[in-house]
Amino acid sequence: MSIDLQRFHATYFEESREGLDAMEAGLLALEAGERGDELINSIFRAAHSIKGGAATFGFSAMAELTHVLETLLDRIRAGQRGIEPEAIDAMLESGDALRALLAEAEHGQPADPARMQAVQSRLQALLGEDAGAAPAAAARAAPGAGELIGWKIDFRPEPGLFMSGNDPLRILRELEELGPLKVEARFDALPAFDALDPLESFLGWTLELGAPASRAAVEGVFAWVEDVCRLELVPLHRQEQKATGTAGATAAAASAGTRDSAESSIRVGVDKVDALINLVGELVVTRSMLQELGKGVDAALAERMATALEQLERNTRDLQDAVIGIRLLPVDAVFRRFPRLVRDLSGKLGKLVRLQVRGEATELDKGLIEKIADPLVHLVRNAIDHGLEEPAARAAAGKEPTGTISLAASHQDGHIVIEVSDDGRGLDRDRILAKARERGLPVPDEPSDAQVWDFIFHPGFSTAGAVTDLSGRGVGMDVVRSNIRKLGGSVQLESRTGQGTRVVIRLPLTLAILDGMTVSAGRETLVLPLANVREALRPAPADISTVKGRGRLLKVRDEYLPLLSLGDAYGYGAGAGAGEGGGEAPVAVVVESDDQRLAVEVDALLGQQQIVVKSLEHNYRRVDGISGATILGDGSVALIVDVGGLARTRLVHTAA
């Protein structure tokens, strides 16, 4: 009976990407001066796991490249060669090549054969430098022992070995590459014929390897299955070929202890988690419906029903938090790509750059993590290319020659805040203003710093003197803001001449469920995201004034805020009795987005509740000023106001 290995491909691709990330992080740590057997072993294990899976699934090009890489790593950890910059650079390049081969296997994107061959040739050239040292080092014995001549191996796979996508025969064939191999099958765990399960492994093997291979090389063969087998290794020396199993038993006990202490986990498809989140969202809607129905319940039952609904609300919120927590990943999933990016760009530009990372354990929705990566890459590239000065210029300015790029993440007020900052030259205010006037952009008479910095977010805006492969084409910052706004977030920029620039990104923790304030405007119900609401008030007529060129303004304490009618903005008109003779005056809600505050005029505040966000783009089409829709407790549909879009529309109309 043959096993369809294709169903294990997705797991292999995911684990291989994780292995490549771990390998890259380890190599960068080596380059930074960190040392230790565990660090080198972790890099070797990552490479060997990728190789083992590639051989199992028939990805021959990947298996061949990782075999050469693994050989180089094995010699480094055996002390047969040092850790030179050339070797680290070649291994990092091989990691890039493996990513390309992985994309080819997963998505059919052809990898450049010439590049693959060049990477493999570079690794083989490094191996050729010390090829003569390998046999001598492999034959070295431990202090006080005779000459190492081989290994006795007890290999007992667990029943679930096949289900992890592994083949014991492949392991035996790979072990045979190290030298002559004697194989004896063990049948003691074999059940009766009628109890046999063809998908479970029952055989074990006693193996004798007749070659002085290093322990690392032998263990490396079993690295891919170390969590689904029992393994004992006993070295054979010339004067003690009949070694006892004590060493092997100790190794097995240590291995078992490691497996027992390992964190158990399962891999679940993102689509299944999304379906679960959608069901929780529907539960939130159902709870709102029950609360709406509860308003008409007989007084005798009202108190009991209210208690039950409160309990349902608590349970629903706990369930919602737990389910959303499944989708949360540490933002380190994005941050860990930047050490390599900073290393490569700083070397290319001839700059000295230090990367500081804080808050990498901060968790963010997986969907947001995947979409925030490209904007952050733009910001880090800009910081290195435009922000940081060359070492000589920094020294002349009294700064340390090495510039600093900082990445930080934290939770604030129901949002995740990501900061990208540098200690470089800062933005040139005069140059930005001159470029804005040259392009015909509307420039206020006395623009504030925030208004000046906002120009660099205009499409095609660039102050670079020359076009390079890194910058100067005016593509980048406008894309950053556009992508962040699509995620319901905002971008704020701060800069001080000679001291550096700081970009702050604010994102919602999740796009699935949010707290909202329901309001009425022109006989329609709208939802204001509670994260954008700052306060609500009923203004006196004297607090509202009209200023030419700025429209209506509302005085809130000592500040004048733009005042916008939601009914007029969406074409609903005035509400019943709102502001009319004998009716109550409209309510003003102060909202904030993109560091801009304004007041929106509504007919009434209806309440506060959790809402399930439904995408208009997927179900209808994009509507300016609307970020989504939701279903209320009475079954009606309410649109969710895009506060940032309202603020931008107000600015455009005012400028016009």
SULWO-V722606 format. One record per residue. N is the residue number from 1. RES is the residue in one letter. SS is DSSP state (@ for helix, = for strand, . for the rest). PHI is phi in whole degrees, 0 to 359 (none if undefined). Layout:
# SULWO-V722606
{{N & RES & SS & PHI} {N & RES & SS & PHI}}
This chain:
# SULWO-V722606
{{1 & M & . & none} {2 & S & . & 269} {3 & I & . & 256} {4 & D & . & 283} {5 & L & @ & 285} {6 & Q & @ & 297} {7 & R & @ & 290} {8 & F & @ & 264} {9 & H & @ & 300} {10 & A & @ & 301} {11 & T & @ & 296} {12 & Y & @ & 297} {13 & F & @ & 298} {14 & E & @ & 296} {15 & E & @ & 293} {16 & S & @ & 293} {17 & R & @ & 298} {18 & E & @ & 297} {19 & G & @ & 297} {20 & L & @ & 294} {21 & D & @ & 297} {22 & A & @ & 295} {23 & M & @ & 296} {24 & E & @ & 296} {25 & A & @ & 298} {26 & G & @ & 294} {27 & L & @ & 295} {28 & L & @ & 294} {29 & A & @ & 294} {30 & L & @ & 299} {31 & E & @ & 296} {32 & A & . & 281} {33 & G & . & 109} {34 & E & . & 288} {35 & R & . & 224} {36 & G & . & 144} {37 & D & @ & 298} {38 & E & @ & 295} {39 & L & @ & 297} {40 & I & @ & 293} {41 & N & @ & 296} {42 & S & @ & 294} {43 & I & @ & 294} {44 & F & @ & 297} {45 & R & @ & 297} {46 & A & @ & 298} {47 & A & @ & 295} {48 & H & @ & 290} {49 & S & @ & 296} {50 & I & @ & 296} {51 & K & @ & 296} {52 & G & @ & 299} {53 & G & @ & 294} {54 & A & @ & 297} {55 & A & @ & 293} {56 & T & @ & 296} {57 & F & @ & 269} {58 & G & . & 85} {59 & F & . & 272} {60 & S & @ & 296} {61 & A & @ & 298} {62 & M & @ & 292} {63 & A & @ & 296} {64 & E & @ & 294} {65 & L & @ & 293} {66 & T & @ & 291} {67 & H & @ & 296} {68 & V & @ & 294} {69 & L & @ & 299} {70 & E & @ & 297} {71 & T & @ & 298} {72 & L & @ & 296} {73 & L & @ & 295} {74 & D & @ & 297} {75 & R & @ & 289} {76 & I & @ & 292} {77 & R & @ & 285} {78 & A & . & 275} {79 & G & . & 78} {80 & Q & . & 279} {81 & R & . & 208} {82 & G & . & 277} {83 & I & . & 259} {84 & E & . & 264} {85 & P & @ & 304} {86 & E & @ & 297} {87 & A & @ & 292} {88 & I & @ & 296} {89 & D & @ & 297} {90 & A & @ & 294} {91 & M & @ & 289} {92 & L & @ & 296} {93 & E & @ & 295} {94 & S & @ & 292} {95 & G & @ & 297} {96 & D & @ & 298} {97 & A & @ & 295} {98 & L & @ & 294} {99 & R & @ & 297} {100 & A & @ & 295} {101 & L & @ & 293} {102 & L & @ & 294} {103 & A & @ & 296} {104 & E & @ & 295} {105 & A & @ & 290} {106 & E & @ & 274} {107 & H & @ & 243} {108 & G & . & 77} {109 & Q & . & 279} {110 & P & . & 298} {111 & A & . & 274} {112 & D & . & 290} {113 & P & @ & 300} {114 & A & @ & 296} {115 & R & @ & 295} {116 & M & @ & 299} {117 & Q & @ & 293} {118 & A & @ & 296} {119 & V & @ & 295} {120 & Q & @ & 295} {121 & S & @ & 295} {122 & R & @ & 295} {123 & L & @ & 295} {124 & Q & @ & 294} {125 & A & @ & 295} {126 & L & @ & 294} {127 & L & @ & 292} {128 & G & @ & 295} {129 & E & @ & 293} {130 & D & . & 232} {131 & A & . & 298} {132 & G & . & 286} {133 & A & @ & 276} {134 & A & @ & 296} {135 & P & @ & 299} {136 & A & @ & 296} {137 & A & @ & 291} {138 & A & @ & 294} {139 & A & . & 276} {140 & R & . & 296} {141 & A & . & 257} {142 & A & . & 289} {143 & P & . & 302} {144 & G & . & 84} {145 & A & . & 249} {146 & G & . & 283} {147 & E & . & 291} {148 & L & = & 288} {149 & I & = & 239} {150 & G & = & 168} {151 & W & = & 218} {152 & K & = & 257} {153 & I & = & 233} {154 & D & = & 252} {155 & F & = & 243} {156 & R & = & 233} {157 & P & = & 295} {158 & E & . & 280} {159 & P & @ & 304} {160 & G & @ & 274} {161 & L & @ & 302} {162 & F & @ & 298} {163 & M & @ & 290} {164 & S & @ & 271} {165 & G & . & 87} {166 & N & . & 255} {167 & D & . & 233} {168 & P & @ & 301} {169 & L & @ & 295} {170 & R & @ & 297} {171 & I & @ & 295} {172 & L & @ & 296} {173 & R & @ & 296} {174 & E & @ & 291} {175 & L & @ & 295} {176 & E & @ & 293} {177 & E & . & 292} {178 & L & . & 278} {179 & G & . & 160} {180 & P & = & 302} {181 & L & = & 227} {182 & K & = & 260} {183 & V & = & 237} {184 & E & = & 230} {185 & A & = & 283} {186 & R & = & 247} {187 & F & . & 247} {188 & D & . & 295} {189 & A & . & 263} {190 & L & . & 285} {191 & P & . & 280} {192 & A & . & 296} {193 & F & @ & 302} {194 & D & @ & 288} {195 & A & @ & 259} {196 & L & . & 292} {197 & D & . & 243} {198 & P & . & 296} {199 & L & . & 265} {200 & E & . & 243} {201 & S & . & 258} {202 & F & . & 239} {203 & L & . & 276} {204 & G & = & 231} {205 & W & = & 220} {206 & T & = & 255} {207 & L & = & 239} {208 & E & = & 229} {209 & L & = & 266} {210 & G & = & 266} {211 & A & . & 210} {212 & P & . & 280} {213 & A & . & 286} {214 & S & . & 288} {215 & R & @ & 301} {216 & A & @ & 299} {217 & A & @ & 293} {218 & V & @ & 291} {219 & E & @ & 298} {220 & G & @ & 297} {221 & V & @ & 297} {222 & F & . & 262} {223 & A & @ & 299} {224 & W & @ & 289} {225 & V & @ & 238} {226 & E & . & 298} {227 & D & . & 269} {228 & V & . & 231} {229 & C & = & 201} {230 & R & = & 254} {231 & L & = & 226} {232 & E & = & 235} {233 & L & = & 241} {234 & V & = & 234} {235 & P & = & 290} {236 & L & = & 251} {237 & H & = & 250} {238 & R & . & 299} {239 & Q & . & 267} {240 & E & = & 218} {241 & Q & . & 291} {242 & K & . & 265} {243 & A & . & 286} {244 & T & . & 282} {245 & G & . & 271} {246 & T & @ & 298} {247 & A & @ & 298} {248 & G & @ & 295} {249 & A & @ & 295} {250 & T & @ & 297} {251 & A & @ & 297} {252 & A & @ & 295} {253 & A & @ & 296} {254 & A & @ & 296} {255 & S & @ & 296} {256 & A & @ & 295} {257 & G & @ & 298} {258 & T & @ & 296} {259 & R & @ & 295} {260 & D & @ & 294} {261 & S & @ & 276} {262 & A & . & 291} {263 & E & . & 287} {264 & S & . & 278} {265 & S & . & 204} {266 & I & . & 231} {267 & R & . & 262} {268 & V & . & 236} {269 & G & . & 298} {270 & V & @ & 299} {271 & D & @ & 296} {272 & K & @ & 291} {273 & V & @ & 294} {274 & D & @ & 298} {275 & A & @ & 296} {276 & L & @ & 295} {277 & I & @ & 296} {278 & N & @ & 296} {279 & L & @ & 294} {280 & V & @ & 297} {281 & G & @ & 299} {282 & E & @ & 295} {283 & L & @ & 295} {284 & V & @ & 298} {285 & V & @ & 297} {286 & T & @ & 298} {287 & R & @ & 299} {288 & S & @ & 297} {289 & M & @ & 296} {290 & L & @ & 296} {291 & Q & @ & 297} {292 & E & @ & 293} {293 & L & @ & 293} {294 & G & @ & 297} {295 & K & . & 293} {296 & G & . & 258} {297 & V & . & 284} {298 & D & . & 305} {299 & A & @ & 303} {300 & A & @ & 294} {301 & L & @ & 263} {302 & A & @ & 301} {303 & E & @ & 294} {304 & R & @ & 295} {305 & M & @ & 292} {306 & A & @ & 298} {307 & T & @ & 296} {308 & A & @ & 295} {309 & L & @ & 292} {310 & E & @ & 297} {311 & Q & @ & 296} {312 & L & @ & 298} {313 & E & @ & 295} {314 & R & @ & 296} {315 & N & @ & 295} {316 & T & @ & 296} {317 & R & @ & 294} {318 & D & @ & 296} {319 & L & @ & 296} {320 & Q & @ & 298} {321 & D & @ & 297} {322 & A & @ & 293} {323 & V & @ & 291} {324 & I & @ & 297} {325 & G & @ & 299} {326 & I & @ & 295} {327 & R & @ & 277} {328 & L & = & 282} {329 & L & = & 232} {330 & P & = & 297} {331 & V & . & 294} {332 & D & @ & 301} {333 & A & @ & 302} {334 & V & @ & 264} {335 & F & @ & 300} {336 & R & . & 289} {337 & R & . & 278} {338 & F & @ & 278} {339 & P & @ & 305} {340 & R & @ & 292} {341 & L & @ & 299} {342 & V & @ & 296} {343 & R & @ & 300} {344 & D & @ & 291} {345 & L & @ & 291} {346 & S & @ & 296} {347 & G & @ & 294} {348 & K & @ & 291} {349 & L & @ & 267} {350 & G & . & 70} {351 & K & . & 247} {352 & L & . & 262} {353 & V & = & 228} {354 & R & = & 247} {355 & L & = & 257} {356 & Q & = & 245} {357 & V & = & 236} {358 & R & = & 226} {359 & G & . & 72} {360 & E & . & 292} {361 & A & . & 276} {362 & T & . & 300} {363 & E & = & 263} {364 & L & = & 216} {365 & D & = & 304} {366 & K & @ & 303} {367 & G & @ & 297} {368 & L & @ & 287} {369 & I & @ & 300} {370 & E & @ & 294} {371 & K & @ & 266} {372 & I & @ & 274} {373 & A & @ & 299} {374 & D & @ & 297} {375 & P & @ & 302} {376 & L & @ & 292} {377 & V & @ & 299} {378 & H & @ & 304} {379 & L & @ & 293} {380 & V & @ & 292} {381 & R & @ & 298} {382 & N & @ & 298} {383 & A & @ & 297} {384 & I & @ & 285} {385 & D & @ & 286} {386 & H & @ & 264} {387 & G & @ & 283} {388 & L & . & 278} {389 & E & . & 274} {390 & E & . & 292} {391 & P & @ & 307} {392 & A & @ & 295} {393 & A & @ & 294} {394 & R & @ & 293} {395 & A & @ & 296} {396 & A & @ & 295} {397 & A & . & 272} {398 & G & . & 81} {399 & K & . & 257} {400 & E & . & 294} {401 & P & . & 303} {402 & T & . & 272} {403 & G & = & 279} {404 & T & = & 238} {405 & I & = & 251} {406 & S & = & 244} {407 & L & = & 241} {408 & A & = & 221} {409 & A & = & 225} {410 & S & = & 201} {411 & H & = & 260} {412 & Q & = & 216} {413 & D & . & 51} {414 & G & . & 75} {415 & H & = & 237} {416 & I & = & 256} {417 & V & = & 246} {418 & I & = & 244} {419 & E & = & 244} {420 & V & = & 238} {421 & S & = & 224} {422 & D & = & 219} {423 & D & . & 251} {424 & G & . & 271} {425 & R & . & 282} {426 & G & . & 81} {427 & L & . & 277} {428 & D & . & 269} {429 & R & @ & 302} {430 & D & @ & 296} {431 & R & @ & 292} {432 & I & @ & 294} {433 & L & @ & 297} {434 & A & @ & 298} {435 & K & @ & 293} {436 & A & @ & 296} {437 & R & @ & 294} {438 & E & @ & 298} {439 & R & . & 272} {440 & G & . & 79} {441 & L & . & 282} {442 & P & . & 292} {443 & V & . & 246} {444 & P & . & 299} {445 & D & . & 297} {446 & E & . & 232} {447 & P & . & 290} {448 & S & . & 282} {449 & D & @ & 301} {450 & A & @ & 299} {451 & Q & @ & 292} {452 & V & @ & 292} {453 & W & @ & 297} {454 & D & @ & 296} {455 & F & @ & 297} {456 & I & @ & 289} {457 & F & @ & 271} {458 & H & . & 286} {459 & P & . & 303} {460 & G & . & 79} {461 & F & . & 278} {462 & S & . & 205} {463 & T & . & 253} {464 & A & . & 295} {465 & G & . & 283} {466 & A & . & 216} {467 & V & . & 270} {468 & T & . & 234} {469 & D & . & 285} {470 & L & . & 255} {471 & S & . & 198} {472 & G & . & 104} {473 & R & . & 263} {474 & G & . & 75} {475 & V & . & 246} {476 & G & . & 156} {477 & M & @ & 292} {478 & D & @ & 294} {479 & V & @ & 292} {480 & V & @ & 301} {481 & R & @ & 296} {482 & S & @ & 299} {483 & N & @ & 293} {484 & I & @ & 293} {485 & R & @ & 294} {486 & K & @ & 297} {487 & L & . & 269} {488 & G & . & 78} {489 & G & . & 251} {490 & S & = & 219} {491 & V & = & 234} {492 & Q & = & 234} {493 & L & = & 239} {494 & E & = & 229} {495 & S & = & 205} {496 & R & = & 227} {497 & T & . & 303} {498 & G & . & 81} {499 & Q & . & 242} {500 & G & = & 125} {501 & T & = & 228} {502 & R & = & 225} {503 & V & = & 247} {504 & V & = & 246} {505 & I & = & 250} {506 & R & = & 246} {507 & L & = & 230} {508 & P & = & 291} {509 & L & . & 296} {510 & T & . & 210} {511 & L & . & 261} {512 & A & . & 274} {513 & I & = & 224} {514 & L & = & 217} {515 & D & = & 273} {516 & G & = & 226} {517 & M & = & 252} {518 & T & = & 273} {519 & V & = & 225} {520 & S & = & 252} {521 & A & = & 211} {522 & G & . & 59} {523 & R & . & 66} {524 & E & = & 244} {525 & T & = & 256} {526 & L & = & 236} {527 & V & = & 239} {528 & L & = & 259} {529 & P & = & 304} {530 & L & @ & 298} {531 & A & @ & 295} {532 & N & @ & 267} {533 & V & = & 277} {534 & R & = & 255} {535 & E & = & 192} {536 & A & = & 229} {537 & L & = & 207} {538 & R & . & 251} {539 & P & . & 286} {540 & A & . & 280} {541 & P & @ & 307} {542 & A & @ & 291} {543 & D & @ & 278} {544 & I & = & 253} {545 & S & = & 222} {546 & T & = & 244} {547 & V & = & 241} {548 & K & . & 300} {549 & G & . & 86} {550 & R & . & 234} {551 & G & = & 76} {552 & R & = & 281} {553 & L & = & 235} {554 & L & = & 244} {555 & K & = & 275} {556 & V & = & 243} {557 & R & . & 58} {558 & D & . & 255} {559 & E & = & 237} {560 & Y & = & 257} {561 & L & = & 248} {562 & P & = & 302} {563 & L & = & 245} {564 & L & = & 233} {565 & S & = & 276} {566 & L & @ & 295} {567 & G & @ & 299} {568 & D & @ & 290} {569 & A & @ & 299} {570 & Y & . & 255} {571 & G & . & 75} {572 & Y & . & 275} {573 & G & . & 81} {574 & A & . & 278} {575 & G & . & 282} {576 & A & . & 292} {577 & G & . & 80} {578 & A & . & 289} {579 & G & . & 76} {580 & E & . & 272} {581 & G & . & 301} {582 & G & . & 84} {583 & G & . & 271} {584 & E & . & 286} {585 & A & . & 291} {586 & P & . & 299} {587 & V & = & 259} {588 & A & = & 252} {589 & V & = & 247} {590 & V & = & 275} {591 & V & = & 238} {592 & E & = & 218} {593 & S & = & 203} {594 & D & . & 53} {595 & D & . & 64} {596 & Q & = & 240} {597 & R & = & 252} {598 & L & = & 209} {599 & A & = & 249} {600 & V & = & 249} {601 & E & = & 265} {602 & V & = & 232} {603 & D & . & 283} {604 & A & = & 197} {605 & L & = & 267} {606 & L & = & 263} {607 & G & = & 151} {608 & Q & = & 233} {609 & Q & = & 200} {610 & Q & = & 284} {611 & I & = & 230} {612 & V & = & 263} {613 & V & . & 279} {614 & K & = & 248} {615 & S & . & 283} {616 & L & @ & 286} {617 & E & @ & 297} {618 & H & @ & 284} {619 & N & @ & 256} {620 & Y & . & 216} {621 & R & . & 197} {622 & R & . & 288} {623 & V & . & 236} {624 & D & . & 300} {625 & G & . & 85} {626 & I & = & 236} {627 & S & = & 261} {628 & G & = & 167} {629 & A & = & 218} {630 & T & = & 212} {631 & I & = & 255} {632 & L & . & 276} {633 & G & . & 299} {634 & D & . & 273} {635 & G & . & 90} {636 & S & . & 279} {637 & V & = & 260} {638 & A & = & 238} {639 & L & = & 274} {640 & I & = & 262} {641 & V & = & 286} {642 & D & . & 272} {643 & V & @ & 298} {644 & G & @ & 298} {645 & G & @ & 297} {646 & L & @ & 298} {647 & A & @ & 297} {648 & R & @ & 292} {649 & T & @ & 298} {650 & R & @ & 298} {651 & L & @ & 295} {652 & V & @ & 296} {653 & H & @ & 295} {654 & T & @ & 294} {655 & A & @ & 295} {656 & A & . & 290}}
